[in-house]
Amino acid sequence: MSGDEQFVLVLSILFGPVLLLIWAYRLSVVATALGVTSQLHVVLGALSASLAIIFIVLRTMASPDVRDAPQYLVLYVALGLAWLRLAELLFVFVGVGVRDDAIERRNRAASIATAGGLVGVTGCYAGGNIGAGPGWWVVVVCAALSTTCLFGLWLALGWLSSANESVTIERDLSAGVRLSGWLVACGLVLGRAVAGDWVSGPDTMVDLFRFGWPAVVLLFAATAVERLRRPTVADPHPDVIMAGAAPALLYLGIAIVDLVLLGRPL
């Protein structure tokens, strides 16, 4: 490993695994005191799934000099965990926070939504690891582009609909399931959009718009669904299956069709 890679490795370990363990411990203390360990388990389950996804992608679709080298696997796994920690800090600014909403306010809908947010960000980061490139900075650039788009779309959904308010204020479980599925779907689409062998920054931007447009379709679909299925006085608790799981599966289905049609990144 070069000097800059060793430096990034040390920073990634400190801001990834180390800070995540401290964060998880502090959350567990608060969750145990408030009696909301089920919400904590949802978030930590998503974090565990994210770790597994990153490792599997690195071992199967990353550059050969990464997937066959333990030191680089550690580097990019640690960097991925650091990426998730940073993203989680920003969740509260775009709509729903883990500690504030899911744990301290004992909000089950928020725990499900933020779990989807973690997996969605994982999709963005994992996509940046697919294919060959000249160094770690390529992963950061690709992941930054796709993650920024994910947060931008989340903000746009909040402006165009009441998705975040339905989760944080109404505490609607079906809204949390819908938002979770939507975030995962957007993460898959945007991660695929930046995947593939590195050519240049401008080419990556072109690919992001060329292949990432289904995320905009998902935005408008989610906006329409939120306006139709938001809690009302007549129906304060919409059915979790029909109003929550069904739309979430629709979003995920759109993302999966997009991945299948695009095929394996080149």
C-alpha positions as CSV (number, residue, x, y, z in Angstrom):
1,M,0.0,0.0,0.0
2,S,1.2,3.5,-0.8
3,G,1.6,6.2,1.8
4,D,-1.7,7.9,1.0
5,E,-3.5,4.6,1.1
6,Q,-2.1,3.9,4.6
7,F,-3.2,7.3,5.7
8,V,-6.8,6.8,4.4
9,L,-6.8,3.3,6.0
10,V,-6.0,4.8,9.4
11,L,-8.6,7.6,9.1
12,S,-11.2,5.1,7.8
13,I,-10.7,2.8,10.7
14,L,-11.0,5.7,13.2
15,F,-14.0,7.3,11.6
16,G,-15.6,4.0,10.5
17,P,-15.4,0.9,12.8
18,V,-14.2,2.8,15.9
19,L,-16.8,5.7,15.8
20,L,-19.6,3.3,14.7
21,L,-18.9,1.1,17.7
22,I,-19.0,4.1,20.0
23,W,-22.2,5.3,18.3
24,A,-23.8,1.9,18.6
25,Y,-22.9,1.6,22.3
26,R,-24.3,5.1,23.1
27,L,-27.5,4.3,21.2
28,S,-27.8,1.0,23.1
29,V,-27.5,2.8,26.4
30,V,-30.3,5.3,25.5
31,A,-32.5,2.6,23.8
32,T,-32.2,0.3,26.9
33,A,-33.1,3.1,29.2
34,L,-36.1,4.1,27.2
35,G,-37.1,0.5,26.5
36,V,-36.9,0.8,22.7
37,T,-34.4,-1.9,21.9
38,S,-36.5,-3.1,19.0
39,Q,-35.9,0.2,17.2
40,L,-32.2,-0.2,17.9
41,H,-32.2,-3.7,16.5
42,V,-33.7,-2.5,13.2
43,V,-31.0,0.1,12.8
44,L,-28.2,-2.2,13.8
45,G,-29.6,-4.9,11.5
46,A,-29.5,-2.5,8.6
47,L,-25.9,-1.6,9.5
48,S,-25.0,-5.3,9.6
49,A,-26.6,-5.9,6.2
50,S,-24.8,-2.9,4.8
51,L,-21.5,-4.3,6.0
52,A,-22.3,-7.6,4.3
53,I,-23.3,-5.9,1.1
54,I,-20.1,-3.9,0.9
55,F,-17.9,-7.0,1.5
56,I,-19.8,-9.1,-1.0
57,V,-19.5,-6.4,-3.7
58,L,-15.8,-5.9,-3.0
59,R,-15.1,-9.6,-3.2
60,T,-17.1,-10.1,-6.4
61,M,-17.2,-7.0,-8.5
62,A,-14.3,-4.7,-7.4
63,S,-11.1,-4.5,-9.3
64,P,-9.1,-7.8,-9.2
65,D,-6.2,-6.0,-7.3
66,V,-8.8,-5.2,-4.6
67,R,-10.9,-8.3,-4.3
68,D,-7.8,-10.5,-4.0
69,A,-5.9,-8.4,-1.5
70,P,-6.8,-8.5,2.2
71,Q,-5.3,-5.1,2.9
72,Y,-7.4,-3.4,0.3
73,L,-10.5,-5.2,1.4
74,V,-9.9,-3.9,4.9
75,L,-9.3,-0.4,3.5
76,Y,-12.6,-0.2,1.5
77,V,-14.7,-1.9,4.1
78,A,-13.4,0.6,6.7
79,L,-14.0,3.4,4.3
80,G,-17.5,2.2,3.6
81,L,-18.3,2.2,7.4
82,A,-16.9,5.7,7.7
83,W,-19.1,6.7,4.8
84,L,-22.1,5.3,6.5
85,R,-21.3,7.1,9.8
86,L,-21.0,10.4,7.9
87,A,-24.2,9.8,6.1
88,E,-26.1,8.9,9.3
89,L,-25.0,12.3,10.8
90,L,-26.7,14.0,7.8
91,F,-30.0,12.1,8.0
92,V,-31.5,14.5,10.5
93,F,-30.9,17.4,8.1
94,V,-32.7,15.8,5.2
95,G,-35.6,14.4,7.0
96,V,-35.3,11.7,9.7
97,G,-32.7,11.1,12.4
98,V,-31.6,7.9,14.0
99,R,-31.0,9.1,17.5
100,D,-33.5,11.9,17.7
101,D,-36.5,10.3,15.9
102,A,-36.0,6.6,16.0
103,I,-34.5,6.2,19.5
104,E,-35.2,9.2,21.7
105,R,-38.7,9.7,20.4
106,R,-39.4,6.0,20.3
107,N,-40.6,6.1,16.7
108,R,-40.8,2.7,15.0
109,A,-41.5,4.3,11.6
110,A,-38.3,6.4,11.9
111,S,-36.2,3.3,12.7
112,I,-37.5,1.6,9.6
113,A,-37.0,4.7,7.4
114,T,-33.4,5.3,8.7
115,A,-32.6,1.6,8.2
116,G,-33.6,2.0,4.6
117,G,-31.4,5.2,4.4
118,L,-28.4,3.2,5.6
119,V,-28.9,0.5,3.0
120,G,-29.6,3.1,0.3
121,V,-26.3,4.9,1.1
122,T,-24.6,1.5,1.0
123,G,-25.9,1.0,-2.5
124,C,-24.3,4.3,-3.5
125,Y,-21.0,3.5,-1.9
126,A,-20.9,-0.1,-3.2
127,G,-21.5,1.1,-6.8
128,G,-18.4,3.3,-6.5
129,N,-16.4,0.2,-5.8
130,I,-17.5,-1.7,-8.8
131,G,-14.9,-1.8,-11.6
132,A,-11.3,-0.8,-12.0
133,G,-9.8,2.6,-11.1
134,P,-6.5,4.3,-10.4
135,G,-7.0,4.6,-6.6
136,W,-9.1,5.1,-3.6
137,W,-10.1,8.6,-4.6
138,V,-12.1,7.2,-7.5
139,V,-14.3,5.4,-5.0
140,V,-14.8,8.6,-3.0
141,V,-15.7,10.6,-6.1
142,C,-18.2,8.1,-7.4
143,A,-19.7,7.5,-4.0
144,A,-19.9,11.2,-3.3
145,L,-21.7,11.9,-6.6
146,S,-24.3,9.1,-6.1
147,T,-24.8,9.8,-2.4
148,T,-25.3,13.5,-3.0
149,C,-27.9,12.7,-5.6
150,L,-29.6,10.4,-3.0
151,F,-29.7,13.1,-0.4
152,G,-30.9,15.6,-3.0
153,L,-33.8,13.4,-4.0
154,W,-34.7,12.8,-0.4
155,L,-34.8,16.6,0.2
156,A,-36.9,16.9,-3.0
157,L,-39.3,14.3,-1.8
158,G,-39.7,16.2,1.5
159,W,-40.5,19.4,-0.4
160,L,-42.9,17.8,-2.8
161,S,-44.7,15.6,-0.3
162,S,-45.3,15.0,3.4
163,A,-43.1,11.8,3.5
164,N,-40.8,12.9,6.3
165,E,-43.6,14.5,8.4
166,S,-45.7,11.3,8.1
167,V,-42.8,9.5,9.6
168,T,-41.6,11.9,12.3
169,I,-44.8,13.7,13.3
170,E,-47.6,11.3,12.4
171,R,-45.4,8.3,13.3
172,D,-47.1,6.4,10.5
173,L,-45.6,2.9,10.2
174,S,-46.6,2.5,6.6
175,A,-44.9,5.8,5.7
176,G,-41.7,4.5,7.3
177,V,-41.9,1.3,5.3
178,R,-42.5,3.3,2.0
179,L,-39.7,5.7,2.7
180,S,-37.3,2.9,3.6
181,G,-38.1,1.0,0.4
182,W,-37.8,4.1,-1.7
183,L,-34.4,5.0,-0.3
184,V,-33.1,1.5,-0.9
185,A,-34.4,1.6,-4.5
186,C,-32.8,5.0,-5.2
187,G,-29.5,3.8,-3.7
188,L,-29.5,0.8,-6.0
189,V,-30.2,2.9,-9.1
190,L,-27.7,5.6,-8.3
191,G,-25.0,3.1,-7.2
192,R,-25.4,1.3,-10.6
193,A,-25.2,4.6,-12.4
194,V,-21.6,5.3,-11.2
195,A,-20.5,1.6,-11.4
196,G,-17.9,0.4,-13.9
197,D,-14.3,1.0,-14.9
198,W,-13.1,4.6,-14.3
199,V,-12.5,6.7,-17.4
200,S,-12.7,10.3,-16.1
201,G,-14.7,12.6,-13.9
202,P,-16.8,14.1,-16.8
203,D,-17.6,10.6,-18.1
204,T,-18.7,9.5,-14.7
205,M,-21.1,12.5,-14.5
206,V,-22.4,11.6,-18.0
207,D,-23.0,8.0,-16.8
208,L,-24.7,9.3,-13.6
209,F,-27.3,11.2,-15.7
210,R,-27.5,8.6,-18.4
211,F,-28.2,5.7,-16.1
212,G,-29.5,7.4,-13.0
213,W,-32.6,8.9,-14.5
214,P,-34.9,6.1,-13.1
215,A,-34.3,7.7,-9.6
216,V,-36.2,10.7,-10.8
217,V,-39.0,8.4,-11.9
218,L,-39.0,7.0,-8.4
219,L,-39.1,10.5,-7.0
220,F,-42.3,11.4,-8.9
221,A,-43.8,8.0,-8.1
222,A,-43.2,8.4,-4.4
223,T,-44.5,11.9,-4.5
224,A,-47.8,10.7,-6.0
225,V,-48.0,7.8,-3.5
226,E,-47.4,10.0,-0.5
227,R,-50.1,12.4,-1.5
228,L,-52.5,9.5,-1.9
229,R,-51.6,7.4,1.1
230,R,-50.6,10.0,3.8
231,P,-52.5,9.6,7.1
232,T,-55.8,11.5,7.3
233,V,-58.4,12.1,9.9
234,A,-60.6,9.5,8.3
235,D,-57.7,7.0,8.1
236,P,-55.0,8.0,10.7
237,H,-53.2,4.6,10.5
238,P,-53.2,3.3,6.9
239,D,-52.7,-0.4,6.4
240,V,-49.0,-1.3,6.6
241,I,-49.3,-4.0,3.9
242,M,-51.3,-2.1,1.2
243,A,-50.1,1.4,2.1
244,G,-46.5,0.5,3.1
245,A,-45.1,-2.7,1.9
246,A,-46.9,-2.7,-1.5
247,P,-45.5,0.7,-2.6
248,A,-42.0,-0.2,-1.2
249,L,-42.0,-3.3,-3.2
250,L,-43.1,-1.3,-6.3
251,Y,-40.1,1.0,-5.8
252,L,-37.7,-1.9,-5.4
253,G,-39.2,-3.6,-8.4
254,I,-38.5,-0.6,-10.6
255,A,-34.9,-0.6,-9.3
256,I,-34.4,-4.3,-9.9
257,V,-35.8,-4.0,-13.4
258,D,-33.3,-1.1,-14.0
259,L,-30.4,-3.3,-12.8
260,V,-31.4,-6.2,-14.9
261,L,-31.8,-4.2,-18.1
262,L,-28.5,-2.4,-17.6
263,G,-26.7,-5.7,-16.9
264,R,-23.2,-6.0,-15.3
265,P,-21.2,-2.8,-15.3
266,L,-18.4,-2.7,-17.8
